[in-house]
């Protein structure tokens, strides 16, 4: 192509990949492999996601000068390789410049870096905390001339926010907007993204290609689902959700502008499948990226541990899960059978370790100190803590990470025991309310998600789904002895947690005022437990930890 030639066709590869935060060499190797694949398919340009070289979000790694130096060296090496005549590169990286340390993209072609662009709008809400480590770009970015095509590159929040970055790029002559993103999953997020992009298409009159990261990073899951919206406000292409891919899309210059002539139209999963796959991906990446060979789980015969076991087998394979049943005098025969049936259906290793002796040993040691006092929750917690100690001993001895199993309903109201059933390295259902656990369990019994390593058929025994949930810490105990029915509890909690509704508004939905006050009180006083809980996959719009940050010491109660 001559220098003055303006192309009528541009083949853009979208790299929807799974980087690892801090693994600069590994991420560079992924980028090289993806660029080679794009070259084999005739791509002119490959677009990577936000901060791809660093991994996203890198958090306070950005404050380490050595980390910034290593990232910049990596993108310089990659830029030099574009001298081979293959695809140009747009790739995200942190860059330290005189104006500050920026969340940036580098555009490389012909063996050199031809442009840098810096993120202007730094998100500082929910799971985002970029103002802590980055400075905004010093000025509005202009388009980049790539082989005769003027490309605008707003970075993630530059598209989402209200600073007018996209509009400025259009006014500056951009012909198409290519947007690298690190947009985490929550239920319904795809519709939110597409509405944001459509709004900017209306503002600018330009087609927008939205490339999104894939993979689990601590609590966050990035679900990919990259797409483009045409200037006519229609879906131009849709990539898969929860799957790595490098896809080459073909764009043609027509009289009204650039039009996507060829790209995938992948089907997006329904909500139960999407939530299940997010939990599965988050667990898999947490275990694998942190170097654990195996996981161990306390399999109680209840639904929470059953779905966590299913997720573990689907994510890691049956040979990497060790399920342990730890019965005590209150464990029912039904629970023993349900746990065994679940383990057998999943094909994982299953052992029984009774806790009678350790619990009685603790009770005996405390006899004199507790003399004259009636038994109660203390003795119940001894059972849970004995189980937690056994799981941690197995973890220490065999190097297996403990998967903890508390759902969001329990974590909200503090129905979990510190240093007992809360022990563990990661919780795949931490952000699922109890009724959502039931819904996903039913879904999994009739579906096998793409990429799952577990078996088809009923993997969570139907009796586990049908029976009343119980911690089995005393005779004939059920959760509803001290909690409202879970459909009612979950609705109250969603009102309080997700929607920050007043007690009056929740009562107006048909709930008893005294019950709402009690649940609100339990929610507040359990904050100290949640601060000590294992990380877990974010599924809702407002998870505990990154999104909802309440003080532990807190006397506020809504008594209006």
ZAVO-807787 format. One record per residue (C-alpha): chain; y, z, x; residue in three letters. Coordinates in Angstrom, 2 decimals. Each point is the difference from the previous one (the first is absolute). Layout:
<nodes>
 cadena       Y       Z       X residuo
      A       Y       Z       X     ALA
...
</nodes>
This chain:
<nodes>
 cadena       Y       Z       X residuo
      A    0.00    0.00    0.00     UNK
      A    3.39   -0.93    1.40     UNK
      A    2.72    2.54    0.22     UNK
      A    2.01   -1.54   -2.84     UNK
      A   -2.94   -0.70   -2.29     UNK
      A    0.02    1.98   -3.23     UNK
      A   -3.55    0.54   -1.26     UNK
      A   -1.05   -0.68   -3.57     UNK
      A   -3.16    2.10    0.28     UNK
      A   -0.34    3.52    1.42     UNK
      A   -3.37    1.71    0.25     UNK
      A    0.48    3.76   -0.01     UNK
      A   -2.89    2.32    0.80     UNK
      A    0.14    3.47   -1.52     UNK
      A   -1.75    2.66    2.08     UNK
      A   -1.06    2.75   -2.42     UNK
      A   -1.64    2.24    2.57     UNK
      A   -0.91    3.62    0.70     UNK
      A    1.86    1.29    3.07     UNK
      A   -0.55    3.46    1.48     UNK
      A    3.05    2.15    0.61     UNK
      A    0.51    0.44    3.73     UNK
      A   -2.70   -2.48    1.04     UNK
      A    2.40   -2.48    1.52     UNK
      A   -2.64   -1.83    2.03     UNK
      A   -2.34   -0.20   -2.98     UNK
      A    2.75   -1.22   -2.32     UNK
      A    1.04   -2.62    2.55     UNK
      A   -3.62   -1.18    0.23     UNK
      A   -0.08   -0.29   -3.82     UNK
      A    3.21   -2.02    0.09     UNK
      A   -1.39   -2.36    2.63     UNK
      A   -3.21   -0.50   -1.97     UNK
      A    1.93   -0.66   -3.21     UNK
      A    2.31   -2.47    1.71     UNK
      A   -3.00   -1.88    1.42     UNK
      A   -1.52   -0.16   -3.48     UNK
      A    3.28   -1.25   -1.43     UNK
      A    0.16   -2.67    2.72     UNK
      A   -3.48   -1.24   -0.90     UNK
      A    1.23   -0.55   -3.54     UNK
      A    3.11   -1.87    1.08     UNK
      A    2.61    2.69   -0.63     UNK
      A    3.54   -0.46    1.30     UNK
      A    0.91    3.68   -0.34     UNK
      A   -1.81    3.31   -0.49     UNK
      A    1.63    2.93   -1.76     UNK
      A   -1.17    3.53    0.80     UNK
      A    0.91    3.17   -1.88     UNK
      A    2.55    2.72    0.63     UNK
      A   -0.23    1.74    3.41     UNK
      A   -3.39   -1.64    0.53     UNK
      A   -0.11    0.58    3.75     UNK
      A    0.70    3.73   -0.41     UNK
      A   -1.98    0.46   -3.21     UNK
      A    1.76    1.30   -3.09     UNK
      A    1.32    2.62   -0.49     UNK
      A    0.27    1.14    3.64     UNK
      A    2.14    3.04   -0.92     UNK
      A    1.15    2.01    3.03     UNK
      A   -1.83   -2.23    2.48     UNK
      A    3.25   -1.97   -0.19     UNK
      A    1.71    2.87    1.84     UNK
      A   -2.21   -0.55    3.09     UNK
      A    1.65   -2.39    2.48     UNK
      A   -3.39   -0.96    1.48     UNK
      A   -1.22   -1.08   -3.42     UNK
      A    3.03   -2.23   -0.58     UNK
      A   -0.39   -1.55    3.44     UNK
      A   -3.67   -0.78   -0.60     UNK
      A    0.76   -1.60   -3.38     UNK
      A    2.71   -2.23    1.43     UNK
      A   -2.21   -1.04    2.91     UNK
      A   -2.73   -0.99   -2.47     UNK
      A    2.27   -2.24   -2.09     UNK
      A    1.39   -1.58    3.19     UNK
      A   -3.55   -0.83    1.08     UNK
      A   -0.76   -1.51   -3.41     UNK
      A    3.24   -1.98    0.04     UNK
      A   -0.91   -1.50    3.37     UNK
      A   -3.25   -1.29   -1.46     UNK
      A    1.86   -2.09   -2.60     UNK
      A    0.74   -2.45    2.80     UNK
      A   -3.43   -1.54   -0.69     UNK
      A    1.43   -2.11   -2.82     UNK
      A   -1.79    2.01   -2.69     UNK
      A    1.53    1.97   -2.86     UNK
      A    3.23    1.86    0.38     UNK
      A   -0.09    3.72   -0.76     UNK
      A    1.94    2.45   -2.14     UNK
      A   -1.21    3.49    0.83     UNK
      A    1.25    3.51   -0.67     UNK
      A    0.72    2.44    2.83     UNK
      A    2.36    2.85    0.82     UNK
      A    2.75   -1.01    2.42     UNK
      A    2.46    2.21    1.86     UNK
      A    3.36   -1.71    0.45     UNK
      A    3.58    1.09    0.74     UNK
      A    0.59    0.35   -3.74     UNK
      A   -2.94    2.41   -0.35     UNK
      A   -3.74   -0.06   -0.58     UNK
      A   -0.78   -2.49   -2.73     UNK
      A   -2.83   -0.91   -2.32     UNK
      A   -0.05   -3.63    1.07     UNK
      A   -1.67   -3.37   -0.09     UNK
      A   -0.29   -2.38    2.90     UNK
      A   -0.12   -3.76   -0.55     UNK
      A   -1.77   -1.83    2.83     UNK
      A   -0.57   -3.69    0.62     UNK
      A   -0.32   -2.33    2.96     UNK
      A   -0.96    2.81    2.37     UNK
      A    2.99    2.24   -0.63     UNK
      A    1.68    2.31   -2.48     UNK
      A    2.46   -2.11   -1.97     UNK
      A    1.37    2.73   -2.27     UNK
      A   -0.08    3.69   -0.86     UNK
      A    0.85    1.46   -3.37     UNK
      A    0.54    3.66   -0.83     UNK
      A   -0.68    1.81   -3.27     UNK
      A    3.24    0.94   -1.67     UNK
      A   -1.12    2.10   -2.98     UNK
      A   -2.06    2.99    1.22     UNK
      A   -2.01    1.71   -2.77     UNK
      A    0.19    3.76   -0.14     UNK
      A   -1.84    0.97   -3.18     UNK
      A   -3.55    0.75   -1.09     UNK
      A   -2.37   -0.77    2.86     UNK
      A    2.74   -1.62    2.09     UNK
      A    2.06    1.80    2.64     UNK
      A    1.40   -2.82    2.11     UNK
      A    3.49    1.40    0.43     UNK
      A   -1.60    2.74    2.07     UNK
      A   -1.02   -2.37    2.81     UNK
      A    1.82   -3.33   -0.47     UNK
      A    3.58   -1.16   -0.10     UNK
      A    0.96   -2.78   -2.44     UNK
      A    0.76   -3.44    1.36     UNK
      A    3.60   -0.28    1.17     UNK
      A    0.86   -2.91   -2.30     UNK
      A   -1.28   -2.16   -2.80     UNK
      A   -2.77   -2.26    1.33     UNK
      A    0.39   -3.77   -0.08     UNK
      A   -2.75   -2.60   -0.36     UNK
      A   -2.10   -1.12    2.96     UNK
      A   -0.32   -3.71    0.79     UNK
      A   -3.72   -0.57    0.45     UNK
      A   -0.83   -3.60    0.86     UNK
      A    2.80   -1.22   -2.22     UNK
      A   -0.63    2.34   -2.92     UNK
      A    2.46    2.82   -0.67     UNK
      A   -2.13    3.06   -0.73     UNK
      A    1.30    3.33   -1.29     UNK
      A   -2.01    3.05    1.06     UNK
      A    0.96    3.09   -1.98     UNK
      A   -2.24    2.90    1.04     UNK
      A   -1.67    1.91   -2.86     UNK
      A    2.73    2.28   -1.42     UNK
      A    2.58   -2.73    0.69     UNK
      A   -1.72   -1.75   -2.91     UNK
      A   -0.45    3.13   -2.15     UNK
      A    3.43    1.55    0.46     UNK
      A    3.49   -0.76   -1.25     UNK
      A    1.89   -0.85    3.20     UNK
      A    0.02   -3.73   -0.78     UNK
      A   -2.02   -1.06    3.06     UNK
      A   -1.88   -2.76   -1.81     UNK
      A    3.13   -1.30   -1.72     UNK
      A    1.84   -0.08    3.33     UNK
      A   -2.84   -1.96    1.60     UNK
      A    0.14   -2.54   -2.81     UNK
      A    3.76   -0.33    0.33     UNK
      A   -0.46   -0.48    3.76     UNK
      A   -2.23   -3.02   -0.54     UNK
      A   -3.54    1.39   -0.12     UNK
      A   -2.45   -2.40   -1.65     UNK
      A   -2.91    2.38   -0.45     UNK
      A   -0.47    3.78    0.37     UNK
      A   -3.01    1.35    1.90     UNK
      A   -0.32    3.75   -0.46     UNK
      A   -2.21    2.24    2.20     UNK
      A   -0.95    3.17   -1.91     UNK
      A   -1.71    3.34    0.37     UNK
      A   -0.28    0.81   -3.69     UNK
      A   -2.53    2.74   -0.84     UNK
      A   -2.23   -0.06   -3.04     UNK
      A    0.45    1.94   -3.15     UNK
      A   -1.32   -0.82   -3.45     UNK
      A    1.87   -2.99   -1.42     UNK
      A    1.87   -0.73    3.25     UNK
      A   -0.74   -3.75   -0.04     UNK
      A    2.00   -0.48   -3.20     UNK
      A    2.86    2.01    1.50     UNK
      A    0.04   -2.18    3.13     UNK
      A   -0.02   -3.23   -1.94     UNK
      A    2.86    1.14   -2.22     UNK
      A    2.03    0.92    3.10     UNK
      A   -0.65   -3.44    1.50     UNK
      A    0.81   -1.82   -3.24     UNK
      A    3.31    1.85   -0.17     UNK
      A    0.87   -1.23    3.51     UNK
      A   -1.15   -3.54   -0.83     UNK
      A    2.42    0.03   -2.93     UNK
      A    2.79    1.32    2.25     UNK
      A   -0.57   -2.48    2.83     UNK
      A   -1.61   -3.04   -1.60     UNK
      A   -2.47   -0.04    2.93     UNK
      A   -3.79    0.25    0.17     UNK
      A   -1.20    3.29    1.48     UNK
      A   -3.23    0.61    1.91     UNK
      A   -1.02    3.67   -0.01     UNK
      A   -2.48    0.93    2.77     UNK
      A   -1.45    3.50   -0.30     UNK
      A   -2.01    2.17    2.38     UNK
      A   -3.60    1.01   -0.68     UNK
      A   -1.89    3.18    0.87     UNK
      A   -0.01    3.78   -0.15     UNK
      A    2.42    2.11    2.03     UNK
      A   -0.47    3.73   -0.60     UNK
      A    0.93    0.52   -3.69     UNK
      A    1.32   -3.51   -0.52     UNK
      A   -2.01   -3.06   -0.92     UNK
      A    1.53   -3.43    0.47     UNK
      A   -1.68   -2.37   -2.40     UNK
      A    1.13   -3.41    1.24     UNK
      A    0.25   -2.22   -3.12     UNK
      A    2.55   -2.23    1.76     UNK
      A    1.56   -2.63   -2.23     UNK
      A    2.88   -2.41   -0.48     UNK
      A    2.36   -0.66   -2.90     UNK
      A    1.43   -3.49   -0.30     UNK
      A    3.65   -0.79   -0.63     UNK
      A   -1.10   -0.68   -3.59     UNK
      A   -1.03    3.69   -0.25     UNK
      A   -3.71   -0.79   -0.26     UNK
      A   -2.85    1.35    2.13     UNK
      A   -0.47   -2.51    2.84     UNK
      A   -3.07    1.64    1.56     UNK
      A   -1.82    3.32   -0.08     UNK
      A   -2.13    1.44    2.79     UNK
      A   -2.80    2.51   -0.55     UNK
      A    0.50    3.74   -0.32     UNK
      A   -1.73    2.46    2.38     UNK
      A   -1.37   -2.80    2.21     UNK
      A    1.10   -1.25    3.42     UNK
      A    0.83   -3.69    0.10     UNK
      A    1.92   -2.66    1.90     UNK
      A    0.99   -2.69   -2.49     UNK
      A    1.89   -3.21    0.73     UNK
      A    2.37   -1.08   -2.76     UNK
      A    1.56   -3.44   -0.16     UNK
      A    3.67   -0.34   -0.91     UNK
      A    1.72   -3.32   -0.76     UNK
      A    3.69   -0.80   -0.05     UNK
      A    0.97   -1.47   -3.34     UNK
      A    3.37   -0.88   -1.44     UNK
      A    0.50    3.49   -1.44     UNK
      A   -1.28    1.75    3.14     UNK
      A   -3.24    1.27    1.50     UNK
      A   -3.04    0.11   -2.27     UNK
      A   -3.41    1.50    0.73     UNK
      A   -2.46   -2.88   -0.41     UNK
      A   -3.15    1.81    1.07     UNK
      A   -1.02    3.65    0.08     UNK
      A   -2.63    2.37   -1.42     UNK
      A   -0.01    1.44   -3.49     UNK
      A   -2.12    3.12    0.41     UNK
      A   -0.82    2.22   -2.96     UNK
      A    1.56    3.46    0.10     UNK
      A   -2.30    2.89   -1.00     UNK
      A    0.48    2.01   -3.17     UNK
      A    1.28    3.57    0.37     UNK
      A   -3.32    1.88    0.32     UNK
      A   -1.30   -2.45    2.58     UNK
      A    3.30    0.07    1.88     UNK
      A    0.09    3.80    0.12     UNK
      A   -3.63    0.20    1.09     UNK
      A    0.48   -2.59    2.74     UNK
      A    3.15    1.76    1.21     UNK
      A   -1.94    3.27    0.33     UNK
      A   -2.84   -1.82    1.75     UNK
      A    2.31   -1.78    2.45     UNK
      A    1.98    3.16    0.73     UNK
      A   -3.15    1.99    0.77     UNK
      A   -1.55   -2.75    2.10     UNK
      A    3.07   -0.51    2.16     UNK
      A    0.67    3.71    0.45     UNK
      A   -3.56    0.57    1.22     UNK
      A   -0.24   -3.10    2.16     UNK
      A    3.50   -0.01    1.47     UNK
      A   -0.37    3.64    1.00     UNK
      A   -3.37   -0.60    1.66     UNK
      A   -2.38    1.97   -2.24     UNK
      A   -3.57   -1.31    0.02     UNK
      A   -1.13    1.79   -3.17     UNK
      A    1.19    2.11   -2.90     UNK
      A   -1.49    3.02   -1.75     UNK
      A    0.63    1.08   -3.56     UNK
      A   -0.96    2.98   -2.13     UNK
      A   -1.85   -1.58   -2.93     UNK
      A    0.18    2.50   -2.85     UNK
      A   -1.35   -1.96   -2.92     UNK
      A    3.54   -0.35   -1.38     UNK
      A    1.95   -3.17   -0.58     UNK
      A    2.60    0.44    2.76     UNK
      A   -2.51    0.28    2.83     UNK
      A   -2.10   -2.76   -1.57     UNK
      A    2.82   -2.56   -0.04     UNK
      A    1.04    1.02    3.53     UNK
      A   -3.59   -0.57    1.14     UNK
      A    0.00   -3.42   -1.67     UNK
      A    3.30   -0.87    1.67     UNK
      A   -1.35    1.11    3.39     UNK
      A   -3.13   -2.15   -0.30     UNK
      A    2.02   -2.97   -1.27     UNK
      A    2.52    0.38    2.83     UNK
      A   -2.30    0.89    2.89     UNK
      A   -3.62   -0.64   -0.96     UNK
      A   -2.82    2.32   -1.03     UNK
      A   -0.98    0.82    3.58     UNK
      A    3.44    1.51    0.71     UNK
      A    0.00    2.54   -2.83     UNK
      A   -1.74    3.38    0.15     UNK
      A   -0.03    1.75   -3.39     UNK
      A   -0.68    3.74   -0.11     UNK
      A   -0.76    2.06   -3.10     UNK
      A    0.80    3.70    0.48     UNK
      A   -1.43    1.92   -2.96     UNK
      A    0.62    3.62   -0.92     UNK
      A   -1.30    2.15   -2.85     UNK
      A    2.38   -1.66   -2.49     UNK
      A   -0.98   -3.56    0.90     UNK
      A   -1.88   -1.46   -2.96     UNK
      A   -3.19   -2.02    0.12     UNK
      A    1.95   -2.87   -1.55     UNK
      A    2.43    0.02    2.93     UNK
      A   -2.82    0.00    2.54     UNK
      A   -1.57   -2.98   -1.75     UNK
      A    3.32   -1.82   -0.42     UNK
      A    0.86    0.35    3.68     UNK
      A   -3.43   -1.21    1.07     UNK
      A    0.12   -2.92   -2.44     UNK
      A    3.43   -1.01    1.28     UNK
      A   -1.08    0.12    3.66     UNK
      A   -3.16   -1.96   -0.80     UNK
      A    1.95   -2.67   -1.89     UNK
      A    2.38   -0.37    2.95     UNK
      A   -2.76    0.04    2.60     UNK
      A    1.72    2.52    2.28     UNK
      A   -1.44    2.94    1.88     UNK
      A   -0.28    3.09   -2.22     UNK
      A   -0.64    3.60    1.02     UNK
      A   -0.02    3.34   -1.80     UNK
      A    1.55    3.00    1.77     UNK
      A   -0.07    3.13   -2.22     UNK
      A    2.97    2.33    0.38     UNK
      A   -1.58    3.20   -1.37     UNK
      A   -0.31    1.71    3.39     UNK
      A    3.51   -0.72    1.32     UNK
      A    1.64    0.96   -3.31     UNK
      A   -2.01    3.24   -0.22     UNK
      A    0.81    0.66    3.64     UNK
      A    3.73   -0.28   -0.67     UNK
      A   -0.36    2.19   -3.11     UNK
      A   -1.92    2.62    1.96     UNK
      A    2.58    0.04    2.79     UNK
      A    2.75    0.62   -2.57     UNK
      A   -1.89    2.59   -2.10     UNK
      A    1.76    3.04    1.39     UNK
      A    3.42   -1.62   -0.06     UNK
      A   -0.45   -1.20   -3.60     UNK
      A   -1.66    3.20   -1.27     UNK
      A    0.89    0.84   -3.59     UNK
      A    1.51   -3.44   -0.71     UNK
      A   -1.39   -2.43   -2.55     UNK
      A   -1.25   -3.44    0.98     UNK
      A    2.16   -3.01   -0.75     UNK
      A    1.63   -2.99    1.62     UNK
      A   -0.37    1.47    3.50     UNK
      A   -3.78   -0.14   -0.27     UNK
      A    0.20   -3.52   -1.47     UNK
      A    2.10   -1.15    2.92     UNK
      A   -2.54    1.45    2.45     UNK
      A   -2.48   -2.56   -1.35     UNK
      A    2.44   -2.86    0.49     UNK
      A    0.95    1.19    3.48     UNK
      A   -3.64    0.36    1.03     UNK
      A   -0.53   -3.63   -1.01     UNK
      A    3.13   -1.07    1.87     UNK
      A   -1.15    1.81    3.13     UNK
      A   -3.42   -1.69   -0.14     UNK
      A    1.57   -3.45   -0.39     UNK
      A    2.34    0.64    2.93     UNK
      A   -2.95    1.21    2.11     UNK
      A   -1.84   -3.26   -0.74     UNK
      A    3.18   -1.88    0.86     UNK
      A    0.35    1.83    3.32     UNK
      A   -3.64   -0.38    0.93     UNK
      A   -0.44   -3.69   -0.86     UNK
      A    3.54   -1.34    0.25     UNK
      A    0.09   -0.95   -3.68     UNK
      A    3.30    0.16   -1.87     UNK
      A   -0.09    2.14   -3.14     UNK
      A    1.05   -1.90   -3.12     UNK
      A    1.72    2.38   -2.39     UNK
      A   -0.16   -0.66   -3.71     UNK
      A    2.75    1.67   -2.07     UNK
      A    1.72   -2.18   -2.60     UNK
      A    3.73    0.01   -0.80     UNK
      A   -0.42    2.08   -3.16     UNK
      A   -1.64    2.82    1.98     UNK
      A    2.43   -0.29    2.91     UNK
      A    2.92    0.13   -2.44     UNK
      A   -0.96    3.33   -1.53     UNK
      A   -1.57    1.57    3.09     UNK
      A   -3.62   -0.10   -1.17     UNK
      A   -1.26   -0.38    3.52     UNK
      A   -0.85    2.51    2.72     UNK
      A    1.80   -0.01    3.33     UNK
      A   -2.49   -0.02    2.89     UNK
      A   -2.73   -0.75   -2.54     UNK
      A   -0.28   -3.14   -2.12     UNK
      A    3.36   -1.11    1.45     UNK
      A   -1.55   -0.25    3.47     UNK
      A   -0.17   -3.53    1.31     UNK
      A    1.65   -2.83    1.86     UNK
      A    0.79   -2.39   -2.85     UNK
      A   -0.09   -0.09   -3.79     UNK
      A   -0.44   -3.43   -1.60     UNK
      A    0.70    1.27   -3.56     UNK
      A    2.89    2.33    0.79     UNK
      A    2.44   -2.04   -2.11     UNK
      A   -2.32   -0.67   -2.96     UNK
      A    0.28    2.17   -3.08     UNK
      A   -3.28    1.21   -1.50     UNK
      A   -0.08   -2.55   -2.80     UNK
      A    0.61   -2.75    2.53     UNK
      A   -3.00    1.29    1.97     UNK
      A   -2.09   -0.43   -3.14     UNK
      A    1.38   -3.49   -0.61     UNK
      A   -0.72   -1.14    3.56     UNK
      A   -3.49    1.52   -0.11     UNK
      A   -0.86   -1.95   -3.13     UNK
      A    1.45   -3.16    1.53     UNK
      A   -2.01    0.41    3.21     UNK
      A   -3.26    0.41   -1.92     UNK
      A    0.41   -3.51   -1.40     UNK
      A    1.72   -1.75    2.93     UNK
      A   -0.34   -0.39    3.76     UNK
      A    3.42   -0.59    1.58     UNK
      A    0.38   -2.82    2.54     UNK
      A   -0.75    1.20    3.51     UNK
      A   -1.90    3.07   -1.20     UNK
      A   -3.07    1.00    2.03     UNK
      A   -1.56    2.06   -2.79     UNK
      A   -2.63   -1.05   -2.55     UNK
      A    0.48   -1.48   -3.45     UNK
      A   -0.95    1.80   -3.18     UNK
      A    0.57    3.59   -1.03     UNK
      A    1.01    1.93    3.12     UNK
      A    1.57    2.94   -1.85     UNK
      A   -2.61    1.45   -2.37     UNK
      A    1.08   -0.23   -3.62     UNK
      A   -0.73    3.70   -0.48     UNK
      A    2.64    0.78    2.65     UNK
      A    2.56   -1.94   -2.05     UNK
      A   -1.06    1.51   -3.32     UNK
      A   -0.27    3.71    0.85     UNK
      A    2.85    2.50   -0.13     UNK
      A    1.57    0.40    3.46     UNK
      A   -0.61    3.35    1.70     UNK
      A    0.43    1.57    3.41     UNK
      A   -3.12    2.12   -0.75     UNK
      A    1.41    3.08    1.66     UNK
      A   -1.08    2.33   -2.82     UNK
      A   -2.48   -0.17   -2.89     UNK
      A    0.67   -2.70   -2.64     UNK
      A    3.36   -0.86    1.51     UNK
      A    1.88   -3.16   -0.98     UNK
      A    3.43   -1.22    1.12     UNK
      A    1.25    0.16   -3.60     UNK
      A   -0.50    3.76   -0.04     UNK
      A    3.40    0.37    1.65     UNK
      A    1.56   -3.47   -0.23     UNK
      A    0.95   -2.22   -2.93     UNK
      A   -2.32   -2.96   -0.66     UNK
      A    0.51   -2.51    2.81     UNK
      A    1.56   -2.75   -2.17     UNK
      A    2.66    2.52   -1.05     UNK
      A    0.38    1.47    3.50     UNK
      A    0.35   -3.40    1.62     UNK
      A    2.68   -1.08   -2.47     UNK
      A    2.01    3.16    0.61     UNK
      A   -0.35   -0.41    3.76     UNK
      A    1.03   -3.65   -0.05     UNK
      A    3.07    1.02   -1.97     UNK
      A    0.85    2.74    2.52     UNK
      A   -0.94   -1.74    3.25     UNK
      A    0.45   -3.74   -0.46     UNK
      A    2.81    0.06   -2.55     UNK
      A    1.81    3.32    0.73     UNK
      A    0.30    0.59   -3.75     UNK
      A    1.46    3.16   -1.50     UNK
      A   -2.15    2.48   -1.84     UNK
      A    1.80   -0.90   -3.24     UNK
      A   -0.86   -3.68    0.42     UNK
      A   -3.64    0.79    0.75     UNK
      A   -0.22    2.26   -3.05     UNK
      A    1.47   -2.85   -2.05     UNK
      A   -3.08   -2.03    0.94     UNK
      A   -2.10    2.47   -1.97     UNK
      A   -0.92    2.59    2.63     UNK
      A    0.11    3.76   -0.50     UNK
      A    3.03    1.53    1.70     UNK
      A   -1.86    3.01    1.39     UNK
      A   -2.63   -2.31    1.51     UNK
      A    2.65   -2.20    1.60     UNK
      A    1.74    3.04    1.49     UNK
      A   -3.29    1.24    1.43     UNK
      A   -0.87   -3.36    1.56     UNK
      A    3.50   -0.31    1.47     UNK
      A   -0.37    3.48    1.52     UNK
      A   -3.42   -0.84    1.46     UNK
      A    1.40   -3.24    1.42     UNK
      A    2.80    1.79    1.84     UNK
      A   -2.02    2.90    1.39     UNK
      A   -2.69   -2.33    1.40     UNK
      A    2.44   -1.77    2.33     UNK
      A   -1.10    2.10    2.99     UNK
      A   -3.57   -1.22   -0.47     UNK
      A    1.01   -3.65   -0.17     UNK
      A    1.92    0.35    3.26     UNK
      A   -3.31    0.89    1.66     UNK
      A   -2.12   -2.64   -1.71     UNK
      A   -1.62   -2.93    1.75     UNK
      A    1.79   -3.36   -0.24     UNK
      A   -1.22   -2.38   -2.68     UNK
      A    0.61   -3.44   -1.44     UNK
      A    3.24   -0.57   -1.92     UNK
      A   -0.81   -1.57   -3.38     UNK
      A    2.78    1.13   -2.34     UNK
      A    3.69   -0.67    0.37     UNK
      A    0.60    3.62    0.99     UNK
      A   -2.66    1.64    2.14     UNK
      A    0.13    3.51    1.43     UNK
      A    1.43    0.08    3.51     UNK
      A    1.78   -3.24    0.76     UNK
      A    1.54   -0.55   -3.42     UNK
      A    0.26    3.45   -1.56     UNK
      A    1.44    2.61    2.35     UNK
      A    0.53    3.30   -1.76     UNK
      A    0.82    3.33    1.69     UNK
      A   -2.78    2.55    0.29     UNK
      A    2.42    2.82   -0.67     UNK
      A    1.33   -1.00   -3.41     UNK
      A    1.01    2.19   -2.95     UNK
      A    1.20   -2.78   -2.29     UNK
      A   -1.74   -0.27   -3.36     UNK
      A    1.13   -2.24   -2.84     UNK
      A    0.65    2.51   -2.79     UNK
      A    2.53   -1.99   -2.03     UNK
</nodes>
